């Protein structure tokens, strides 16, 4: 290689040998076209938000993942070194102000994502799941926001110990089978209160979560949502009266689910079918409500998760419809792009989920 400016100045030729094998790059990536919409950071009156389950290495690198879940994915493309390079490129190109990530390995956050995104002006916060190696990460743009406070909880611990959830805890005690399952879950909720650096009167309550995954766990997810909404109410109504809420995450719930209905309508009836999602013996009927008016900013895409045996919409960015409005939703990759290598993840896409991205503005 001869370094130079291509015109007049050239340095001495150098030869460098790679310490490891040189492998093919990903070629065109699923996010390349999306980056065309996000070349610049949006203005001070707007907020670009991203929510993305990035697929934890702890789940991608199992024999089960390689042979059953993602047999169509080239083994090298499941390696964390390969995937995190794609992730850094993808996330940096979104020029986001807020990024909520799920399934973040602690080592990936500390050694890779936090330093990489720091270079692009983003500050990172991490909350590990109980008894797990992965958790949640929230990044915010330092130029636009300062962190006022953090209010993270583990659902099971909060349910048992915080007076806020006493009534729900007493109701749940009537259903010991369900109660046991709820308390066994390691799910957490990350809540950060941010203040605008240019207009101190503008504050945001940013919540991030990853709910229980099991297809028959609709009743468990309803309880987790109830705890989350009570906690967010405490932060966004009691501690910081009437500040807008942005609630991101992998809710493991399709738009037809009780969890989605509960969040977006403000209530769930005790006769909703999700209370018997795992059969009559685990029935757990409650009438629950929350005070927020939340809207799915990116609507209801056909899917945000696309694997060999399943595709569906599981991820959302819920926003306070009274205080925030959607300026634009960055289009998801086309179906052709997603299925080029059969399904996700692939050599050109680092996760089995797709990032949601939208530009919001204060009303």
C-alpha positions as CSV (number, residue, x, y, z in Angstrom):
1,X,0.0,0.0,0.0
2,X,1.4,3.4,-0.9
3,X,-0.2,6.2,1.2
4,X,-0.9,9.5,-0.6
5,X,-3.4,12.2,-1.4
6,X,-4.0,10.9,-4.9
7,X,-2.3,13.9,-6.5
8,X,1.2,15.0,-5.5
9,X,2.1,13.8,-2.1
10,X,3.0,10.1,-1.5
11,X,4.7,8.4,1.4
12,X,6.8,5.3,1.5
13,X,5.1,2.0,0.5
14,X,4.2,-0.2,3.4
15,X,3.2,-3.9,3.7
16,X,1.0,-5.1,6.6
17,X,0.0,-8.7,7.2
18,X,-3.3,-9.4,9.0
19,X,-3.1,-11.3,12.2
20,X,-6.3,-13.2,11.5
21,X,-8.2,-14.4,8.4
22,X,-9.6,-11.8,6.1
23,X,-13.3,-12.6,5.6
24,X,-15.8,-11.2,3.1
25,X,-17.7,-8.1,4.2
26,X,-21.5,-8.0,4.4
27,X,-21.9,-6.2,1.0
28,X,-25.1,-4.1,1.0
29,X,-26.7,-4.0,4.4
30,X,-30.4,-3.8,5.3
31,X,-29.8,-0.4,7.0
32,X,-28.0,1.3,4.1
33,X,-31.1,2.7,2.6
34,X,-32.4,3.8,6.0
35,X,-29.2,5.8,6.6
36,X,-30.2,8.0,3.6
37,X,-33.1,9.4,5.8
38,X,-30.9,9.9,8.9
39,X,-27.7,11.6,7.6
40,X,-28.0,14.6,9.9
41,X,-29.0,15.0,13.5
42,X,-32.5,16.5,13.6
43,X,-33.1,20.1,15.0
44,X,-33.4,21.1,18.7
45,X,-37.2,21.0,18.6
46,X,-37.2,17.4,17.5
47,X,-36.1,14.1,18.9
48,X,-35.0,11.0,16.8
49,X,-35.8,7.9,18.8
50,X,-34.6,4.3,18.1
51,X,-35.7,1.1,19.8
52,X,-33.9,-2.1,18.9
53,X,-33.4,-5.6,20.3
54,X,-29.9,-6.3,19.2
55,X,-29.8,-10.1,20.0
56,X,-27.6,-10.9,22.9
57,X,-24.5,-13.0,22.2
58,X,-25.5,-15.2,25.1
59,X,-28.5,-16.4,23.0
60,X,-26.9,-16.2,19.5
61,X,-24.0,-18.5,20.3
62,X,-25.7,-21.6,21.6
63,X,-25.9,-24.8,19.7
64,X,-29.7,-24.5,19.7
65,X,-29.4,-21.1,18.0
66,X,-27.0,-22.3,15.3
67,X,-28.9,-25.5,14.5
68,X,-32.6,-24.8,15.3
69,X,-33.3,-21.1,15.5
70,X,-31.0,-19.6,12.9
71,X,-29.8,-22.6,10.8
72,X,-30.0,-20.3,7.7
73,X,-27.4,-17.8,9.1
74,X,-23.7,-18.3,8.2
75,X,-22.0,-19.3,11.5
76,X,-19.4,-16.4,11.2
77,X,-22.3,-13.9,10.9
78,X,-23.5,-15.1,14.4
79,X,-20.2,-14.3,16.0
80,X,-20.3,-11.3,18.2
81,X,-17.2,-9.6,16.7
82,X,-18.9,-9.7,13.3
83,X,-22.3,-8.6,14.6
84,X,-21.1,-5.8,16.8
85,X,-19.2,-4.2,13.9
86,X,-22.4,-4.1,11.9
87,X,-24.3,-2.8,14.9
88,X,-21.9,0.1,15.5
89,X,-22.1,1.0,11.8
90,X,-25.9,0.8,11.9
91,X,-26.5,2.7,15.1
92,X,-24.0,5.5,14.3
93,X,-25.7,6.0,10.9
94,X,-29.1,6.8,12.5
95,X,-27.8,10.1,14.0
96,X,-30.2,9.4,16.9
97,X,-30.9,11.5,20.0
98,X,-32.4,8.6,22.0
99,X,-31.5,4.9,21.6
100,X,-33.2,2.2,23.6
101,X,-31.6,-1.2,23.2
102,X,-32.6,-4.6,24.5
103,X,-30.6,-7.8,24.9
104,X,-27.4,-6.0,25.4
105,X,-24.5,-8.1,26.7
106,X,-22.7,-6.3,29.5
107,X,-19.3,-6.8,27.8
108,X,-20.7,-5.5,24.5
109,X,-22.0,-2.4,26.2
110,X,-18.8,-1.7,28.1
111,X,-16.2,-2.6,25.5
112,X,-17.9,-1.8,22.3
113,X,-21.2,0.1,22.1
114,X,-20.6,2.7,24.9
115,X,-17.1,3.8,23.5
116,X,-18.3,3.8,19.9
117,X,-21.4,5.8,20.5
118,X,-19.6,8.1,22.9
119,X,-17.5,9.2,19.9
120,X,-20.8,10.2,18.2
121,X,-21.9,12.3,21.1
122,X,-24.1,9.8,22.9
123,X,-24.0,9.0,26.6
124,X,-24.9,5.4,27.6
125,X,-26.8,4.0,30.6
126,X,-26.9,0.2,31.3
127,X,-29.2,-1.9,33.5
128,X,-28.5,-5.6,33.7
129,X,-31.3,-8.2,34.1
130,X,-31.5,-10.1,37.4
131,X,-29.3,-13.2,37.3
132,X,-28.4,-12.7,33.6
133,X,-25.5,-11.5,31.4
134,X,-27.6,-9.2,29.3
135,X,-29.9,-6.2,29.9
136,X,-31.1,-2.8,28.7
137,X,-29.2,0.2,27.4
138,X,-30.4,3.8,26.9
139,X,-28.3,6.3,25.0
140,X,-29.0,10.0,24.8
141,X,-27.3,12.8,22.9
142,X,-25.3,15.0,25.3
143,X,-25.7,18.1,23.1
144,X,-29.5,17.9,23.5
145,X,-30.1,16.3,26.9
146,X,-28.8,16.1,30.4
147,X,-29.6,13.3,32.7
148,X,-31.7,14.4,35.8
149,X,-32.3,11.0,37.4
150,X,-32.6,7.3,36.9
151,X,-35.4,5.1,38.3
152,X,-34.7,1.5,37.1
153,X,-36.5,-1.4,38.7
154,X,-36.7,-5.2,38.4
155,X,-40.4,-6.1,38.1
156,X,-40.4,-9.0,40.6
157,X,-38.5,-7.1,43.2
158,X,-40.5,-3.9,42.9
159,X,-43.8,-5.9,43.0
160,X,-42.8,-7.4,46.4
161,X,-41.1,-4.4,48.0
162,X,-42.6,-1.1,46.8
163,X,-45.8,0.2,48.4
164,X,-46.7,1.5,45.0
165,X,-47.6,-2.0,43.9
166,X,-49.2,-3.2,47.1
167,X,-52.8,-3.5,45.7
168,X,-51.6,-5.4,42.6
169,X,-49.4,-7.7,44.7
170,X,-52.5,-8.5,46.9
171,X,-54.6,-9.3,43.9
172,X,-51.8,-11.4,42.4
173,X,-51.5,-13.4,45.6
174,X,-55.0,-14.9,44.8
175,X,-53.3,-16.7,41.9
176,X,-50.3,-18.5,43.3
177,X,-49.3,-20.3,40.1
178,X,-49.2,-17.0,38.1
179,X,-47.6,-15.2,41.0
180,X,-44.7,-17.7,41.1
181,X,-44.1,-17.3,37.4
182,X,-44.1,-13.5,37.6
183,X,-41.7,-13.5,40.5
184,X,-39.3,-15.9,38.7
185,X,-38.9,-13.6,35.7
186,X,-35.7,-11.5,35.5
187,X,-37.2,-8.7,33.4
188,X,-36.3,-5.1,34.2
189,X,-37.5,-1.6,33.4
190,X,-35.1,1.2,32.7
191,X,-36.4,4.7,33.4
192,X,-34.4,7.8,32.8
193,X,-35.5,11.5,33.2
194,X,-33.9,13.8,30.7
195,X,-33.9,17.6,30.4
196,X,-33.4,19.6,27.3
197,X,-30.1,21.5,27.3
198,X,-31.6,24.4,25.3
199,X,-35.0,24.6,27.0
200,X,-34.9,23.5,30.7
201,X,-38.7,23.4,30.8
202,X,-38.7,20.4,28.5
203,X,-38.2,17.2,30.3
204,X,-38.8,13.6,29.1
205,X,-39.4,10.3,30.9
206,X,-37.7,7.7,28.8
207,X,-38.7,4.1,29.7
208,X,-37.1,1.0,28.1
209,X,-38.0,-2.7,28.7
210,X,-38.0,-6.2,27.4
211,X,-41.0,-8.3,28.5
212,X,-41.3,-12.0,29.1
213,X,-40.9,-13.9,25.8
214,X,-43.1,-17.0,26.0
215,X,-45.9,-17.2,23.4
216,X,-48.4,-18.3,26.1
217,X,-47.2,-15.8,28.6
218,X,-49.7,-13.0,27.8
219,X,-51.0,-13.0,31.4
220,X,-47.4,-12.6,32.8
221,X,-46.8,-9.7,30.4
222,X,-50.0,-8.0,31.5
223,X,-48.8,-8.0,35.1
224,X,-45.4,-6.7,34.0
225,X,-47.1,-3.9,32.1
226,X,-49.2,-3.0,35.2
227,X,-46.0,-2.7,37.3
228,X,-44.3,-0.7,34.5
229,X,-47.2,1.7,34.1
230,X,-47.5,2.3,37.9
231,X,-43.8,2.9,38.2
232,X,-43.8,5.3,35.2
233,X,-46.8,7.1,36.7
234,X,-44.8,7.6,39.9
235,X,-41.9,9.1,38.0
236,X,-43.8,11.1,35.3
237,X,-46.8,12.3,37.5
238,X,-45.6,12.4,41.1
239,X,-41.8,13.1,41.0
240,X,-41.9,15.2,37.8
241,X,-45.5,16.3,37.4
242,X,-46.9,15.9,33.9
243,X,-43.7,15.3,31.9
244,X,-44.1,13.5,28.5
245,X,-43.4,9.7,28.4
246,X,-41.6,7.8,25.7
247,X,-41.8,4.0,26.3
248,X,-39.7,1.8,24.1
249,X,-38.9,-1.8,24.0
250,X,-39.4,-5.4,22.9
251,X,-42.8,-6.1,24.4
252,X,-43.0,-9.6,22.9
253,X,-46.6,-8.7,22.1
254,X,-48.4,-8.4,18.7
255,X,-50.9,-5.6,18.1
256,X,-53.8,-8.0,18.7
257,X,-52.5,-8.8,22.3
258,X,-53.8,-7.7,25.6
259,X,-50.5,-6.0,26.5
260,X,-50.7,-3.8,23.4
261,X,-54.3,-3.0,24.1
262,X,-53.6,-2.2,27.7
263,X,-50.8,0.2,26.9
264,X,-52.6,2.0,24.0
265,X,-56.1,2.1,25.4
266,X,-55.3,2.8,29.1
267,X,-57.0,-0.3,30.5
268,X,-57.6,-4.1,30.4
269,X,-60.8,-5.9,31.3
270,X,-60.8,-8.8,33.7
271,X,-62.5,-11.0,31.0
272,X,-59.8,-10.4,28.4
273,X,-58.6,-13.7,26.8
274,X,-55.0,-13.0,27.6
275,X,-55.7,-13.7,31.3
276,X,-56.1,-17.3,30.3
277,X,-53.2,-17.3,27.8
278,X,-51.7,-20.4,29.4
279,X,-54.9,-22.3,30.1
280,X,-57.7,-22.1,32.6
281,X,-55.6,-23.4,35.5
282,X,-53.4,-20.3,35.2
283,X,-56.4,-17.9,34.9
284,X,-55.6,-14.6,36.6
285,X,-58.4,-12.1,36.1
286,X,-58.0,-8.4,37.0
287,X,-59.3,-5.1,35.8
288,X,-56.3,-2.7,35.4
289,X,-55.8,0.8,34.2
290,X,-53.2,3.5,33.7
291,X,-53.6,7.3,33.2
292,X,-51.4,7.8,30.0
293,X,-52.6,8.4,26.5
294,X,-50.0,6.5,24.5
295,X,-49.6,6.0,20.8
296,X,-47.4,3.6,18.8
297,X,-45.2,6.2,17.0
298,X,-44.2,3.7,14.2
299,X,-47.7,2.3,13.9
300,X,-48.1,-1.5,13.6
301,X,-45.6,-2.8,11.0
302,X,-46.2,-6.2,9.5
303,X,-43.2,-7.4,11.5
304,X,-40.2,-6.2,13.6
305,X,-38.9,-9.7,14.3
306,X,-38.3,-12.1,11.3
307,X,-36.9,-15.6,12.0
308,X,-37.3,-18.9,10.2
309,X,-40.3,-20.0,12.3
310,X,-42.0,-16.7,13.1
311,X,-42.5,-13.2,12.0
312,X,-44.5,-10.5,13.8
313,X,-44.6,-7.0,15.3
314,X,-43.2,-7.2,18.8
315,X,-41.4,-3.9,19.2
316,X,-42.8,-0.4,19.8
317,X,-42.0,3.2,20.6
318,X,-45.0,4.4,22.6
319,X,-45.3,8.2,22.9
320,X,-47.4,10.6,25.0
321,X,-49.9,11.7,22.4
322,X,-50.8,14.9,24.3
323,X,-47.3,16.2,24.4
324,X,-45.5,14.7,21.4
325,X,-46.2,14.1,17.7
326,X,-44.6,12.1,15.0
327,X,-42.7,14.1,12.3
328,X,-41.6,11.1,10.3
329,X,-41.1,7.3,10.6
330,X,-38.0,6.0,9.0
331,X,-39.2,3.2,6.6
332,X,-38.3,-0.3,7.6
333,X,-36.2,-2.4,5.2
334,X,-38.2,-3.9,2.3
335,X,-39.4,-7.5,2.5
336,X,-36.9,-8.3,-0.3
337,X,-34.0,-7.0,1.8
338,X,-35.1,-8.9,4.9
339,X,-35.5,-12.2,3.0
340,X,-32.4,-11.9,0.8
341,X,-30.7,-14.4,3.1
342,X,-34.0,-16.2,4.0
343,X,-34.5,-14.6,7.4
344,X,-32.8,-12.7,10.3
345,X,-30.1,-12.5,11.5
346,X,-27.9,-12.6,8.3
347,X,-24.6,-11.5,7.0
348,X,-26.2,-8.1,6.2
349,X,-28.3,-7.7,9.4
350,X,-26.9,-8.2,12.9
351,X,-30.1,-9.1,14.8
352,X,-33.3,-11.1,14.5
353,X,-35.2,-7.9,15.2
354,X,-35.4,-4.7,13.1
355,X,-34.7,-1.2,14.6
356,X,-37.7,1.2,14.9
357,X,-36.8,4.8,14.2
358,X,-38.9,7.9,14.3
359,X,-38.5,11.7,14.5
360,X,-40.7,13.2,17.2
361,X,-41.4,16.8,18.1
362,X,-43.0,18.6,21.1
363,X,-46.5,19.8,20.4
